[in-house]
Amino acid sequence: MTSAASDRPRTGRPALTEARRAATRREVALAAARLFIENGYTATTVEDIAAAAGMGLRTFYRYFAGKEDVLAPLLALGTQAWADELAACPPEVPLCEALARSYRTATSRTAAAEGIAEADLRPLVRAVTQLPALRATWLRIQQDTEARLVPLLAARTGRAPDDLDVVLTAAMANTAVRLGTERWAASDEPGSAADVVERCLARIAAHTLL
């Protein structure tokens, strides 16, 4: 005979559990980002990150394979924000402008929402894009970003997602954003990453659907 508790519907529990897990990963990623900004990646240990996040080492390793993977949720958050902003951009806005505008809005809003100062953003992105241990995560997120762009560009251009021009445009637009962000992070020139990204997008606009 089953108990009354076992007969209760469990609708929503897996989603709630996943949402909690995602929230915890995000909190740990933010704690790690602040430590990396303050102390540098090399000087920050997994123990430091776990302590800052208020958890033990065993709990940390339930959420992350290691220190090199800890910023992935934060990077993915920026990627999702860009996709959301692009999807919300009015269809009459030219594609190149829509990509640049949505990227600028997404990066500024994400940094502000997560409490990351603009002055701290460059050294953090520099570490993510240049340190071999973190670059693998950066490139994996970029690959995910390109996959997100394909259906969005297909919808904006009225073409099929497997249209070669759509796929090529997604790849080139994503590469322009990646290279622009990396060049900005590697330099000390004034301005934001969005400024460099906008210039990169403009450079390729004549050769794609942009």
C-alpha positions as CSV (number, residue, x, y, z in Angstrom):
1,M,0.0,0.0,0.0
2,T,1.4,3.3,-1.0
3,S,1.5,6.3,1.4
4,A,-0.4,9.5,0.9
5,A,3.0,11.3,0.5
6,S,4.1,9.0,-2.3
7,D,0.8,9.7,-4.1
8,R,1.3,13.4,-4.2
9,P,2.1,14.8,-7.6
10,R,5.7,15.7,-8.2
11,T,5.2,18.1,-11.1
12,G,7.8,20.8,-11.1
13,R,10.3,19.2,-8.7
14,P,13.0,18.4,-11.3
15,A,12.7,21.9,-12.7
16,L,12.9,23.4,-9.3
17,T,16.0,21.2,-8.4
18,E,17.7,22.3,-11.7
19,A,16.9,25.9,-11.0
20,R,18.4,25.7,-7.6
21,R,21.5,24.0,-9.0
22,A,21.9,26.7,-11.6
23,A,21.5,29.4,-9.0
24,T,24.2,27.8,-6.8
25,R,26.6,27.5,-9.8
26,R,26.0,31.1,-10.6
27,E,26.7,32.2,-7.0
28,V,29.9,30.2,-6.9
29,A,30.9,31.6,-10.3
30,L,30.4,35.2,-9.0
31,A,32.4,34.4,-5.9
32,A,35.2,33.1,-8.0
33,A,35.1,36.0,-10.4
34,R,35.5,38.5,-7.5
35,L,38.5,36.5,-6.1
36,F,40.1,36.3,-9.6
37,I,39.7,40.1,-9.9
38,E,41.1,40.7,-6.4
39,N,43.9,38.1,-6.2
40,G,44.4,36.8,-9.7
41,Y,43.5,33.4,-11.1
42,T,46.8,31.6,-10.1
43,A,46.8,32.8,-6.5
44,T,43.1,31.8,-6.0
45,T,42.6,28.2,-4.8
46,V,39.5,26.0,-5.0
47,E,39.5,26.2,-1.2
48,D,39.3,30.0,-1.4
49,I,36.4,29.8,-3.8
50,A,34.5,27.3,-1.8
51,A,35.0,29.3,1.4
52,A,33.9,32.5,-0.3
53,A,30.8,30.7,-1.6
54,G,30.0,29.3,1.9
55,M,30.5,25.7,1.0
56,G,32.9,22.8,1.6
57,L,35.2,21.3,-0.9
58,R,33.1,18.2,-1.5
59,T,30.1,20.4,-2.2
60,F,32.1,22.5,-4.6
61,Y,33.1,19.4,-6.6
62,R,29.5,18.4,-6.9
63,Y,29.0,21.5,-9.0
64,F,32.3,22.0,-10.8
65,A,35.0,19.7,-12.2
66,G,37.7,22.2,-11.0
67,K,38.8,25.8,-10.8
68,E,39.2,26.1,-14.6
69,D,35.4,25.4,-15.1
70,V,34.1,27.7,-12.4
71,L,33.4,30.8,-14.6
72,A,31.3,28.9,-17.2
73,P,27.9,29.8,-15.7
74,L,28.9,33.5,-15.7
75,L,30.0,33.3,-19.4
76,A,26.9,31.4,-20.3
77,L,24.8,34.0,-18.6
78,G,26.2,36.7,-20.9
79,T,25.6,34.5,-23.9
80,Q,22.0,34.0,-23.0
81,A,21.5,37.7,-22.3
82,W,22.9,38.5,-25.8
83,A,20.5,35.9,-27.4
84,D,17.6,37.4,-25.5
85,E,18.4,40.9,-26.4
86,L,18.8,40.0,-30.1
87,A,15.5,38.1,-30.1
88,A,13.8,41.2,-28.6
89,C,15.4,43.6,-31.1
90,P,12.7,45.0,-33.6
91,P,12.8,43.1,-36.9
92,E,13.2,46.4,-38.9
93,V,16.6,47.0,-37.3
94,P,19.3,46.0,-39.8
95,L,21.0,42.7,-38.7
96,C,24.5,44.2,-38.2
97,E,23.1,46.9,-36.0
98,A,20.9,44.5,-34.2
99,L,23.8,42.3,-33.3
100,A,26.0,45.2,-32.1
101,R,23.2,46.8,-30.2
102,S,22.1,43.6,-28.5
103,Y,25.6,42.7,-27.5
104,R,26.2,46.2,-26.0
105,T,23.0,46.1,-24.0
106,A,23.6,42.5,-22.9
107,T,27.1,43.0,-21.7
108,S,26.4,46.2,-19.8
109,R,23.3,44.9,-18.2
110,T,24.8,41.6,-17.2
111,A,27.9,43.2,-15.6
112,A,25.7,45.6,-13.7
113,A,23.3,42.9,-12.6
114,E,26.1,40.8,-11.3
115,G,27.9,43.7,-9.6
116,I,31.0,43.6,-11.7
117,A,32.5,47.1,-12.2
118,E,33.5,48.1,-15.7
119,A,37.0,48.7,-14.5
120,D,37.2,45.1,-13.3
121,L,35.7,43.5,-16.4
122,R,38.7,43.9,-18.6
123,P,41.2,42.0,-16.4
124,L,38.6,39.3,-15.8
125,V,38.0,38.8,-19.5
126,R,41.7,39.0,-20.2
127,A,42.3,36.0,-17.8
128,V,39.4,34.1,-19.3
129,T,40.6,34.6,-22.9
130,Q,44.4,34.2,-22.4
131,L,45.0,31.7,-19.6
132,P,45.1,28.2,-21.1
133,A,43.2,26.7,-18.2
134,L,40.3,29.1,-18.7
135,R,40.5,29.5,-22.5
136,A,39.1,26.1,-23.1
137,T,35.9,27.1,-21.2
138,W,35.8,30.4,-23.1
139,L,36.0,28.6,-26.5
140,R,33.3,26.1,-25.5
141,I,30.9,28.9,-24.5
142,Q,31.7,30.6,-27.9
143,Q,30.7,27.4,-29.7
144,D,27.4,27.3,-27.7
145,T,26.9,30.9,-28.6
146,E,27.2,30.2,-32.3
147,A,24.6,27.5,-32.1
148,R,22.2,29.9,-30.4
149,L,22.7,32.5,-33.1
150,V,21.6,30.2,-36.0
151,P,17.9,30.0,-35.3
152,L,17.8,33.7,-34.3
153,L,19.4,34.8,-37.6
154,A,17.1,32.4,-39.5
155,A,14.1,34.0,-38.0
156,R,15.3,37.5,-38.7
157,T,16.2,36.8,-42.3
158,G,13.2,34.5,-43.1
159,R,15.5,31.7,-44.1
160,A,15.9,28.1,-42.9
161,P,18.2,27.4,-40.0
162,D,20.3,25.1,-42.3
163,D,20.6,27.7,-45.0
164,L,24.4,28.0,-45.7
165,D,24.3,31.8,-45.6
166,V,22.6,31.7,-42.2
167,V,25.1,29.3,-40.8
168,L,28.1,31.2,-42.3
169,T,26.7,34.5,-41.0
170,A,26.3,33.1,-37.5
171,A,29.8,31.8,-37.5
172,M,31.3,35.0,-38.8
173,A,29.2,37.2,-36.5
174,N,30.2,35.1,-33.5
175,T,33.8,35.1,-34.6
176,A,33.7,38.9,-34.9
177,V,32.4,39.1,-31.3
178,R,34.9,36.7,-30.0
179,L,37.9,38.4,-31.7
180,G,36.6,41.8,-30.8
181,T,36.3,40.9,-27.1
182,E,39.7,39.2,-27.0
183,R,41.4,42.2,-28.7
184,W,39.7,44.6,-26.2
185,A,40.8,42.5,-23.3
186,A,44.4,42.3,-24.5
187,S,44.7,46.0,-24.9
188,D,44.5,49.1,-22.7
189,E,42.7,51.2,-25.2
190,P,39.8,53.3,-23.9
191,G,36.3,52.3,-24.6
192,S,34.3,49.1,-24.0
193,A,34.4,45.6,-25.5
194,A,31.1,46.6,-27.3
195,D,33.0,49.4,-29.2
196,V,35.5,46.9,-30.6
197,V,32.9,44.3,-31.4
198,E,30.9,46.9,-33.3
199,R,33.9,47.7,-35.4
200,C,34.6,44.1,-36.1
201,L,31.0,43.5,-37.1
202,A,31.1,46.4,-39.5
203,R,34.2,45.0,-41.1
204,I,32.5,41.8,-42.1
205,A,29.1,43.3,-42.9
206,A,29.7,43.6,-46.6
207,H,30.5,39.9,-47.0
208,T,27.5,38.3,-45.2
209,L,23.8,38.7,-44.6
210,L,24.6,41.4,-42.0
